[in-house]
């Protein structure tokens, strides 16, 4: 069972806006920034959003992140077929001498 | 452009030690204030952070694996390594190495994320 909670699946049609939630606690999301990773089928995860809402160079602006309290969200607007992937949230957790925690992942299907 | 490449045996017997190495290219492992991590992913499942190392040798481990894990670094070879002892079938997974970015305190960072990943290497635990 993952420390951060994500819905196992999400879906949308091309052009639609979808959001994926990530719920944690005071020791992780509540006091640290949240990151999102995209894992396309058969590939390594790729950093998508860092520090709650920052996009690395090359990540389209239609990907955005937000955080409020102990929850965070990833939003994808103008959904495209190539966005079909697994999405993971992650954060530092300051309990037990500190460690990184991940969400269980959300499989996004583009219908 | 930093690149990471995992290497090591793809098959390990139960109760033995899993050993992997990550070779960093495109930059010195010692340059900048980076930690270097190992992350694993069982087939069809999510990501699990194993632990991290700084080039000084300072380490942190996932509390659930701490008793079995050792991460070390060899700056002369631009490599860092993972040893996981007493493996079982539950340790079968795709193992990734990654470069860590952080801000704030190194022991209690405000922001912590992985900006470069290796392609991963599959390790199967089986007799």
Boltz contact constraints between the chains, C-beta under 6 A:
constraints:
  - contact:
      token1: [A, 33]
      token2: [B, 111]
      max_distance: 6.0
  - contact:
      token1: [A, 35]
      token2: [B, 113]
      max_distance: 6.0
  - contact:
      token1: [A, 44]
      token2: [B, 96]
      max_distance: 6.0
  - contact:
      token1: [A, 44]
      token2: [B, 117]
      max_distance: 6.0
  - contact:
      token1: [A, 44]
      token2: [B, 119]
      max_distance: 6.0
  - contact:
      token1: [A, 44]
      token2: [B, 120]
      max_distance: 6.0
  - contact:
      token1: [A, 45]
      token2: [B, 117]
      max_distance: 6.0
  - contact:
      token1: [A, 47]
      token2: [B, 115]
      max_distance: 6.0
  - contact:
      token1: [A, 50]
      token2: [B, 113]
      max_distance: 6.0
  - contact:
      token1: [A, 51]
      token2: [B, 111]
      max_distance: 6.0
  - contact:
      token1: [A, 88]
      token2: [B, 47]
      max_distance: 6.0
  - contact:
      token1: [A, 92]
      token2: [B, 109]
      max_distance: 6.0
  - contact:
      token1: [A, 92]
      token2: [B, 112]
      max_distance: 6.0
  - contact:
      token1: [A, 94]
      token2: [B, 108]
      max_distance: 6.0
  - contact:
      token1: [A, 96]
      token2: [B, 63]
      max_distance: 6.0
  - contact:
      token1: [A, 98]
      token2: [B, 60]
      max_distance: 6.0
  - contact:
      token1: [A, 98]
      token2: [B, 108]
      max_distance: 6.0
  - contact:
      token1: [A, 99]
      token2: [B, 62]
      max_distance: 6.0
  - contact:
      token1: [A, 100]
      token2: [B, 49]
      max_distance: 6.0
  - contact:
      token1: [A, 102]
      token2: [B, 46]
      max_distance: 6.0
  - contact:
      token1: [A, 102]
      token2: [B, 47]
      max_distance: 6.0
  - contact:
      token1: [A, 104]
      token2: [B, 46]
      max_distance: 6.0
  - contact:
      token1: [A, 105]
      token2: [B, 46]
      max_distance: 6.0
